[in-house]
Amino acid sequence: MVLIKMKNTPKKILLFVFLLSLCFAQYGGDVEFPLVQSISFFPFFENNLLEKNGCSLSLDMYYSNIFMFDSRKTTVNDMEVFSNILAFRYGLFDFLSLELYYRFSIIHGGSLDRFVIKFHDVFDLPVAYRDEYPVNKVNYEFKDYYAYHERTGVPASIMFAAAPTLYRSERAHILGRVGLGLPLLTKPGFTGDKPFLCAGVALFYKLGGFTVNLSGYLSFYKAPEWLKDEALRYNIFTYEIEAEFKGFFSGFRYRSSPFKEGDLSHRAAQLIIGYKFGKRFEFAIIEDFSPYDTTPDLTFNFRINLLKK
């Protein structure tokens, strides 16, 4: 849901979001946008340390409303996405954890289009060309590469990762990560046909009931065969600034684009606001910032800690 769609987000607003995120989430995750995620994705959403033989099993669920098309209508992303990441982590040593991530997603027409349009109407906001396409329908197209108009589900990829502890103290730690993503199948618009590599670091700091997380990751990949004619960058970069206080959390997320040209080349920026219900359940609402071309309008994120010992 786009609250205010401005051509250029004022620097003061971005500064405010940055400062807000430093004042309120131990969080993490990826920007939900199937075309970009078909090339590479970042499934990491836990930065806590595991002791030797400790393990955790978590489910990360995203429900997103996506609406975007370019001026020539060669690119259309009009759909809702239900995406899930199952994460298993095991403490091999006190200083090294092994991780396994499994991602699967479903696109469908959904039911949020009318809500978003009504919200825009009530607050006299621009409809953002949503009347160009029928509501609650799938229109997922990119040039001549693919066209989907029906509900489609895909087991996207698995990723194996190693997370060494680079620094550890009573109040802070720095966690490194290296992960190898392997597509389970090849489906244009959903998954590629080649492995991809992710590497980065996450910093965690705690003072009383206040915690802050900073993380940044790079992904390297080769263009899928079905995208071989597109001009792609050789990497994607993402970073997050997150903080938490007494269960309330907020954060700012940035992700670059693998595309070099057109609207799809624009970066993604999001604000995250949510709450932790004890140690087992988390809920967040994720809102996008300009230029709105490689992000969902609105995302609901649910997290469940299924096992932790």
DOMARMAR-617473 format. One record per residue (C-alpha): x, y, z; residue number from 1. Coordinates in steps of 0.25 Angstrom, whole numbers, plus 5000, padded with zeros to 4 digits. Each point is the difference from the previous one (the first is absolute). Example, Ala and Ser with C-alpha at 12.3 -4.5 7.8 and 13.67 -1.06 7.14 Angstrom:
BEGIN
X|Y|Z|nr
5049|4982|5031|1;
5006|5014|4998|2;
***
This chain:
BEGIN
X|Y|Z|nr
5000|5000|5000|1;
5006|5013|4996|2;
4997|5011|5010|3;
5007|5011|4992|4;
5006|4998|4987|5;
5010|5011|4997|6;
5009|5001|4988|7;
5012|5003|5009|8;
5000|4996|5015|9;
5005|5012|5008|10;
5014|4997|5006|11;
4994|5005|5014|12;
4990|4988|4999|13;
5011|4990|4997|14;
5008|5006|5012|15;
4988|4999|5009|16;
4998|4985|4996|17;
5014|4998|5003|18;
5000|5006|5014|19;
4986|4993|5003|20;
5006|4987|4997|21;
5012|5002|5009|22;
4990|5003|5011|23;
4990|4989|5000|24;
5004|4978|4990|25;
5008|4988|5001|26;
4995|4996|4986|27;
5005|4997|4986|28;
4994|4994|4987|29;
4999|5002|4985|30;
4992|5010|4991|31;
4988|4992|4994|32;
5001|5002|4985|33;
5000|4986|4992|34;
5007|5005|4988|35;
5012|5005|5008|36;
4999|4988|5009|37;
5001|4990|4989|38;
5014|5005|4998|39;
5004|5000|5014|40;
4994|5002|5014|41;
5005|5003|5014|42;
4993|4990|5010|43;
5007|5004|5013|44;
4991|5005|5011|45;
5007|4995|5013|46;
5013|5007|5005|47;
5001|4993|5014|48;
5011|4991|5004|49;
4998|4985|5002|50;
5008|4992|5010|51;
5007|4987|4996|52;
4989|4990|4997|53;
4989|5011|5001|54;
4990|5000|4989|55;
4988|5008|4995|56;
4989|4998|4990|57;
4992|5013|4995|58;
4989|5003|4990|59;
5000|5013|4993|60;
4987|5004|4993|61;
4998|5012|4990|62;
4986|5004|4994|63;
5002|5011|4990|64;
4992|5008|4991|65;
5008|5004|4988|66;
4996|5010|4989|67;
5010|5006|4989|68;
5001|5001|4985|69;
5009|5008|4991|70;
4995|5011|4990|71;
5001|4990|4988|72;
4993|4989|5008|73;
5011|4990|4997|74;
5002|4998|5015|75;
4987|4997|5008|76;
5000|4996|5015|77;
4986|4999|5005|78;
4997|4989|5010|79;
5001|4996|5014|80;
5011|4991|5005|81;
5000|4991|5012|82;
5015|4996|5002|83;
5006|4991|5011|84;
5014|4997|5005|85;
5003|4989|5009|86;
5013|5002|5008|87;
5008|4989|5008|88;
5012|5004|5007|89;
5010|4991|5008|90;
5012|5004|5009|91;
5011|4991|4995|92;
5010|5007|5009|93;
4998|5012|5010|94;
5006|5009|4989|95;
4994|4994|4987|96;
4985|4997|4996|97;
4995|4992|4988|98;
4987|5005|4993|99;
4990|4994|4990|100;
4989|5009|4994|101;
4989|4995|4991|102;
4991|5010|4993|103;
4987|4998|4993|104;
4990|5010|4995|105;
4986|5001|4993|106;
4995|5011|4992|107;
4985|5002|4998|108;
4989|5011|4998|109;
4998|5002|5015|110;
4990|5010|5007|111;
5008|5012|5004|112;
4998|5008|4987|113;
4986|5006|5004|114;
5006|5004|5014|115;
5012|5007|4994|116;
4991|5008|4990|117;
4990|5003|5011|118;
5011|5005|5009|119;
5005|5009|4989|120;
4986|5005|4997|121;
4997|5003|5015|122;
5013|5008|5002|123;
4999|5007|4986|124;
5013|4993|4995|125;
5003|4997|4985|126;
4995|4986|4996|127;
5013|4998|4994|128;
4994|4994|4987|129;
4994|4988|5007|130;
4988|5002|4992|131;
5008|4996|4987|132;
4998|4985|5005|133;
4989|4992|5006|134;
5001|4998|5015|135;
5004|4987|5006|136;
5005|4994|4988|137;
5014|4995|4996|138;
5008|5008|4990|139;
5014|4996|5000|140;
5008|5003|4987|141;
5014|5004|4996|142;
5002|5002|4985|143;
5000|4987|4993|144;
5006|4992|5011|145;
4987|4996|5007|146;
4986|5003|5003|147;
4992|4995|5011|148;
4985|5003|5003|149;
4996|4988|5009|150;
5004|4996|5014|151;
5014|4994|5000|152;
5008|4994|5011|153;
5015|4997|5000|154;
5010|4993|5009|155;
5011|5011|4997|156;
5013|4997|5006|157;
5008|4994|5011|158;
5012|5007|5006|159;
5011|4994|5009|160;
5008|5010|5008|161;
5011|5001|5011|162;
5000|5011|5010|163;
5013|5001|5008|164;
5001|5010|5012|165;
5010|5010|4997|166;
4999|5008|5013|167;
4993|4997|5013|168;
4998|5008|5013|169;
4990|5002|5011|170;
4992|5010|4993|171;
5004|4998|4985|172;
5003|4990|4990|173;
5004|5000|4985|174;
4995|4988|4991|175;
5005|4997|4987|176;
4992|4992|4989|177;
5003|4993|4987|178;
4989|4993|4993|179;
4998|4992|4987|180;
4987|5000|4994|181;
4995|4989|4991|182;
4987|5001|4991|183;
4991|4987|5001|184;
4995|5003|4987|185;
5000|5010|4988|186;
4988|5008|4999|187;
5000|5014|4993|188;
4996|5011|5009|189;
5002|4991|5012|190;
5013|4993|5000|191;
5013|5000|4992|192;
5008|4988|4995|193;
5014|5003|5007|194;
5005|5001|5014|195;
5002|5013|5007|196;
5009|5004|5012|197;
4997|5010|5011|198;
5010|5005|5010|199;
4999|5011|5011|200;
5001|5004|5015|201;
4990|5003|5011|202;
5003|5008|5012|203;
4991|4999|5013|204;
5001|5009|5012|205;
4992|5000|5013|206;
4999|5010|5011|207;
4990|4996|5010|208;
4987|4998|4993|209;
5004|5007|4988|210;
5006|4993|4988|211;
5006|5004|4986|212;
5003|4992|4988|213;
5008|5004|4988|214;
5002|4990|4988|215;
5005|5001|4986|216;
5001|4989|4989|217;
5005|4999|4986|218;
4995|4989|4990|219;
5007|4996|4988|220;
4993|4992|4989|221;
5000|4997|4985|222;
4988|5004|4992|223;
4990|4989|4998|224;
4999|4994|4986|225;
4986|5006|4998|226;
5006|5014|5003|227;
5012|4999|4992|228;
4996|5011|4991|229;
4998|5010|5011|230;
5011|5010|5005|231;
5003|4995|5015|232;
5009|5005|5010|233;
5009|4990|5006|234;
4995|5001|5014|235;
4989|5005|5010|236;
5003|5007|5013|237;
4990|5001|5012|238;
5002|5006|5013|239;
4991|5002|5012|240;
5000|5009|5013|241;
4991|4994|5010|242;
4997|5003|5015|243;
4991|4995|5011|244;
4995|5004|5014|245;
4990|4993|5009|246;
4994|4992|4988|247;
4998|5011|4991|248;
5009|5001|4988|249;
5003|5008|4987|250;
5010|5000|4989|251;
5004|5005|4986|252;
5004|4990|4989|253;
5007|5003|4987|254;
5002|4991|4988|255;
5007|5003|4987|256;
4995|4994|4987|257;
5006|4990|4990|258;
4995|5007|4988|259;
5008|5012|4993|260;
4988|5006|4992|261;
4986|5005|5002|262;
4991|5000|5012|263;
5005|4987|5004|264;
5014|5006|5003|265;
4995|5008|5011|266;
5004|4997|5014|267;
4990|4995|5011|268;
4998|5008|5014|269;
4990|4995|5011|270;
4996|5004|5014|271;
4997|4989|5010|272;
4992|5002|5012|273;
4995|4988|5009|274;
4999|4993|5013|275;
5005|4988|5007|276;
4990|4991|5007|277;
5009|4993|5010|278;
5011|4991|4995|279;
4992|4993|4990|280;
4993|5009|4991|281;
5002|5013|4992|282;
4992|5009|4991|283;
5004|5011|4992|284;
4994|5010|4989|285;
5010|5004|4989|286;
4998|5012|4992|287;
5007|5005|4987|288;
5007|5013|4997|289;
5002|5006|4986|290;
5003|4997|4989|291;
4990|4988|5003|292;
5004|4992|4988|293;
5007|4987|5006|294;
4992|5000|5013|295;
4986|4995|5005|296;
4990|5011|5003|297;
4998|4993|5013|298;
5005|4988|5007|299;
4995|4992|5013|300;
5011|4992|5006|301;
4998|4989|5010|302;
5011|4992|5007|303;
4999|4988|5009|304;
5011|4994|5008|305;
4997|4985|4999|306;
5012|4995|5008|307;
5011|5006|5008|308;
5010|4993|5009|309;
***
